[in-house]
Amino acid sequence: MPTSSQPDPHGRDGLTPWERQVLAGIEDGLVTTDPHLAHEMSHRRSRTMPGWWPLSARSTFLLFVVLSVLVLAGALVSASWWAVLGLVTTLVMVPWLLLAAIEKNQSG
């Protein structure tokens, strides 16, 4: 595979020096005209992207505890109560999981 001995005019970000200069001018203008927006944008850019797990560590721990208790309860109750236990679990866990995910997305 042939490679060029000339350095790539595009940097790591894929921008030419002229494009980087124009972008820097836009950023400077933004800082001058609306410093609050510029601060918010740089703050959002510096945060890491959220992972694939939509729940916080606290919510994940509570989920693990609750599911463990439900497995234990399922082992202790008779088979005729499993449907009731499943219904109660669904009515409690689904809204809780949705609210916990929404809370993490709003705070993170």
C-alpha positions in Angstrom: 0.0 0.0 0.0 1.7 3.2 -1.1 2.0 6.0 1.4 2.8 9.6 0.8 5.9 11.1 2.4 4.1 14.5 2.7 2.5 15.2 6.0 -1.3 15.2 6.0 -2.5 18.8 5.6 -5.5 17.9 7.8 -4.9 17.5 11.5 -6.3 14.8 13.7 -9.6 16.6 13.7 -9.8 16.5 9.9 -9.6 20.3 9.6 -7.2 22.3 7.5 -5.3 25.1 9.2 -7.5 27.6 7.5 -10.6 25.8 8.8 -9.2 25.8 12.3 -8.5 29.5 12.0 -12.1 30.2 10.9 -13.4 28.0 13.7 -11.2 29.8 16.3 -12.6 33.2 15.0 -16.2 31.9 15.4 -15.4 30.7 19.0 -13.8 34.0 19.9 -16.9 35.9 18.5 -19.2 33.6 20.5 -17.2 34.2 23.7 -17.4 37.9 23.1 -21.1 38.1 22.3 -22.5 35.4 24.7 -20.0 34.2 27.3 -22.7 32.2 29.2 -23.5 30.1 26.0 -19.8 29.6 25.3 -19.2 28.4 28.8 -22.2 26.0 28.6 -21.0 24.6 25.3 -17.5 24.0 26.5 -18.8 22.4 29.7 -21.0 20.0 27.6 -18.1 19.3 25.3 -15.8 18.4 28.2 -18.1 16.0 29.8 -17.7 12.4 28.8 -20.5 10.7 26.8 -22.9 8.7 28.9 -22.3 4.9 28.9 -24.8 2.4 27.6 -26.2 1.7 31.1 -29.0 4.2 31.7 -29.1 4.1 35.5 -26.9 5.6 38.1 -24.8 3.4 40.4 -27.3 3.9 43.3 -30.3 2.9 41.1 -28.4 -0.1 39.8 -27.6 -1.3 43.4 -31.2 -0.8 44.4 -32.3 -2.7 41.3 -30.0 -5.6 42.2 -31.3 -5.7 45.8 -35.0 -5.5 44.7 -34.6 -8.3 42.1 -32.8 -10.4 44.7 -35.6 -10.0 47.1 -38.1 -10.8 44.4 -36.3 -14.0 43.5 -36.2 -15.0 47.2 -40.0 -14.2 47.5 -40.7 -16.2 44.4 -38.9 -19.2 45.9 -40.9 -18.9 49.1 -44.4 -18.4 47.8 -46.5 -21.1 46.2 -46.8 -21.2 42.4 -50.3 -19.8 42.5 -49.0 -16.5 43.8 -46.3 -16.1 41.1 -48.7 -14.3 38.7 -49.6 -11.8 41.5 -45.9 -11.3 42.3 -45.1 -10.8 38.6 -47.9 -8.2 38.3 -46.8 -6.3 41.4 -43.2 -6.4 40.2 -44.1 -5.0 36.8 -46.3 -2.3 38.2 -43.5 -1.1 40.6 -40.3 -1.7 38.6 -41.2 -0.4 35.1 -42.1 3.1 36.2 -39.2 3.2 38.7 -36.7 2.1 36.0 -38.1 4.8 33.6 -37.9 7.5 36.2 -34.4 6.5 37.3 -33.2 6.6 33.7 -34.8 10.0 33.1 -33.2 11.3 36.3 -29.8 10.2 35.3 -30.1 11.8 31.8 -31.3 15.1 33.3 -28.6 15.3 36.0 -25.8 13.9 33.8 
